[in-house]
C-alpha cells in the first residue's frame, strides 16, 4: 500500500513543475510550489489572487524570461525544451481591469491653425484638448462638437510646448522666443502677463504633482539657454532658477517624490530638490545629447486624481488625497524609475533614488532616440527613433522585448492607451499607427494626414486620439 502511495506521489511530481511566482521587481510570492503541467494562465490567476488575499479578483498576465505564458505549463516546457529539474520563475503582472478600444477611424479633421501643429495634449480628465502651433497661438477644442473653442493669443513666436496642470485648472505654453504663458482653459484668456526669464526657446514644461501640492501652483520649464526655472502661477513669477548644465536643457520631469529631473545636450541628467533648487545628483553615461526623459509614474502624475471612470472632484483636498492613493498604488514598494533616450542611439534605465549609476544600458536603435515613454502601469517602456522603428522594453529590467516596424520615416512621438495594452506612434511618413503590445503586431494603420505628424496624444479616458502636424489640421480619431 505504501509502495503504491509512493509511486502515485512520484507520478504527480513527474507531471508537475516546480515554480516560483514573483512580481516584476523580483519579490517572490510564497515559497516555490509544485504546479500541475496542465495549469495555465487561468489557474495561475486564481492562485495569485488567493495568495495575495485579493478581495476583488484581478486579471494577471504571466511571463517566463520576458515571454508571455499563454499556454499551459506542460506545453510551454515541451515547446521551449525547458528542463523540469530547474525551478521555473513565473513573473505575474496585474492587468488593467478596464479595456480600451483601439482607435480605427478619423472622426474629425479640424482646420484652424494657419501653421504647423507642433503639440497636442488632452486635459487630465480627457474632456478638453489643447494644441500649440507655429502660428503663435494655442487653441482649445470642444471635444463634444469637435470644433474650435478658444484661440489663445499672446505669444510672438512659435508655440513649442504645452502642459496641463494635473488638476486641470491651468494650461501653460512655451514659445520659441523663450516666454511662457499661463491660460485659463475655461475662458481661453491669459491668467496674468507672460512669464519672462529664459533667454532662448522653451524645450519642455512639467507641473508639480497634485499629490504633493493642491491646488496646483508650481511648474518647471526647460530651455535652450541651459537653465530650468520653477514658476509659481499664484505669485506669477519665477521662484527658483536651476543653473548648472553647460549646454541646452532638452527635457524636464517633475517626479512623484518631489525632485526635478533635467536632461541636457551636455550629456548629463541632473536631479534637483525643489525647495531651494539644490543639485542632488548627476546621472552620467550618455555619449551624446539627452533628448527625452520619462518616469515610470508619469501617467498618474499627469492625470492626478482623474481616472478612466470620469469621476470629478469637489475640492483640492479631495483631489490631493485621491491622487496620492493612485500614486502610491501605482508605485508600490519599488523606487520611481527614469528612462533617458539620447542622440547616441542608446537609452538608460535609472533608479535615481537608489543609485547614480544606470540600472541598464538599452541598445538596439540604429539612429537617435527621439522619444521615450513608460506605459501607464509602468510595465513597459516604448522608444521612438529616427531609425523608423518603435521598440518595446521591459519597464523593470530594461530588457529588450520587441521591435515594431512599419513606419517608412522617422518616428517622432508615441503615446499609450490608459490600459497599457496599445501603443500609438506618429511619424514623418504622415501616418499614425496603433501597435498591440500582447501580440507585438500592428493593430491599426491610420493614414489621413497630408504631411509629417509631429504630435500625438491618447486621451486619459481612452476614448480618443488627437494628432497634429505639418498639414496644419488637427485630427481626432475614435474607436
C-alpha positions, 0 to 999 in steps of 0.5 A: 500500500505504501509502495503504491502511495509512493509511486502515485506521489512520484507520478504527480511530481513527474507531471508537475513543475516546480515554480516560483511566482514573483512580481516584476521587481523580483519579490517572490510570492510564497515559497516555490510550489509544485504546479500541475503541467496542465495549469495555465494562465487561468489557474495561475490567476486564481492562485495569485489572487488567493495568495495575495488575499485579493478581495476583488479578483484581478486579471494577471498576465504571466511571463517566463524570461520576458515571454508571455505564458499563454499556454499551459505549463506542460506545453510551454516546457515541451515547446521551449525544451525547458528542463523540469529539474530547474525551478521555473520563475513565473513573473505575474503582472496585474492587468488593467481591469478596464479595456480600451478600444483601439482607435480605427477611424478619423472622426474629425479633421479640424482646420484652424491653425494657419501653421504647423501643429507642433503639440497636442495634449488632452486635459487630465480628465480627457474632456478638453484638448489643447494644441500649440502651433507655429502660428503663435497661438494655442487653441482649445477644442470642444471635444463634444462638437469637435470644433474650435473653442478658444484661440489663445493669443499672446505669444510672438513666436512659435508655440513649442510646448504645452502642459496641463496642470494635473488638476486641470485648472491651468494650461501653460505654453512655451514659445520659441522666443523663450516666454511662457504663458499661463491660460485659463482653459475655461475662458481661453484668456491669459491668467496674468502677463507672460512669464519672462526669464529664459533667454532662448526657446522653451524645450519642455514644461512639467507641473508639480504633482497634485499629490504633493501640492493642491491646488496646483501652483508650481511648474518647471520649464526647460530651455535652450539657454541651459537653465530650468526655472520653477514658476509659481502661477499664484505669485506669477513669477519665477521662484527658483532658477536651476543653473548648472548644465553647460549646454541646452536643457532638452527635457524636464520631469517633475517626479512623484517624490518631489525632485526635478529631473533635467536632461541636457545636450551636455550629456548629463541628467541632473536631479534637483530638490525643489525647495531651494533648487539644490543639485542632488545628483548627476546621472552620467553615461550618455555619449551624446545629447539627452533628448527625452526623459520619462518616469515610470509614474508619469501617467498618474502624475499627469492625470492626478486624481482623474481616472478612466471612470470620469469621476470629478472632484469637489475640492483640492483636498479631495483631489490631493488625497485621491491622487496620492492613493493612485500614486502610491498604488501605482508605485508600490514598494519599488523606487520611481524609475527614469528612462533617458533616450539620447542622440547616441542611439542608446537609452538608460534605465535609472533608479535615481533614488537608489543609485547614480549609476544606470540600472541598464544600458538599452541598445538596439536603435540604429539612429537617435532616440527621439522619444521615450515613454513608460506605459501607464502601469509602468510595465513597459517602456516604448522608444521612438527613433529616427531609425523608423522603428518603435521598440518595446522594453521591459519597464523593470529590467530594461530588457529588450522585448520587441521591435515594431516596424512599419513606419517608412520615416522617422518616428517622432512621438508615441503615446499609450492607451490608459490600459497599457495594452496599445501603443500609438506612434506618429511619424514623418511618413504622415501616418499614425499607427496603433501597435498591440503590445500582447501580440507585438503586431500592428493593430491599426494603420491610420493614414489621413494626414497630408504631411509629417505628424509631429504630435500625438496624444491618447486621451486619459479616458481612452476614448480618443486620439488627437494628432497634429502636424505639418498639414496644419489640421488637427485630427481626432480619431475614435474607436 
